[in-house]
Amino acid sequence: MGLIEDLISEGWLKTPRIIEAFRKIKRVDFLPENLKNLAQLNEALPIGYGQTISQPLVVAFMLELLQPKEGEKILDIGSGSGWTSALLAEIVGEKGKVIALEIIPELVEFGKKNVAKYNFLEKKIVEFVWGDGSKGYSKEAPFDKILVSASAKRCYDAWKEQLKVGGRIVTPIGNSIWLFIKKSKEEFEEFEYPGFVFVPLIEK
């Protein structure tokens, strides 16, 4: 059985549109040349600059919590290799938009090159931005969803402010993945899922 089938049978992947994106967007396209043979491994892999491409199981879990939908605008913080940005782009489709925010300039270029393999850049579904993820991206706010792929110190006010009411933030904080659902301008529901490991979110 392949990696995706394993993720489905173990209950990590459940939503048809997310499963479809995992089948279509190949992880191998987002790995450095010397690691392409490890694409099917269910573990995080180094992409340089002290950063990793996340473990498939973790990406599946986070996307299921995020529940991205067609036509949504999503902020992808710590876009790294571009894999999550491409998965999100496949899900939101041509009416949606993904802002891929990354602080390491070389990874902005690496991610861009990888995502370009799927025509998401020329269709303007994905836009890459170099910047400090902890500040969000007010220029394109408000967002339907915000996904963070590195461990933050907390759920930053900028993220909460830049999220639509009814929207979701999925972010690692410490060794837990947290889901924040915006109930009103001031009120958030919070859920914690412990037992994960991430590289820290780099701030300026």
Secondary structure, DSSP 8 states (H G I E B T S, - for coil): --HHHHHHHTTS---HHHHHHHHHS-GGGGS-GGGGGGTTSSS-EEEETTEEE--HHHHHHHHHHH---TT-EEEEES-TTSHHHHHHHHHH-TT-EEEEEES-HHHHHHHHHHHGGGTTTTTTSEEEEES-GGG--GGG--EEEEEE-SBBSS--HHHHHTEEEEEEEEEEETTEEEEEEE-SSS-EEEEEEE-----B----
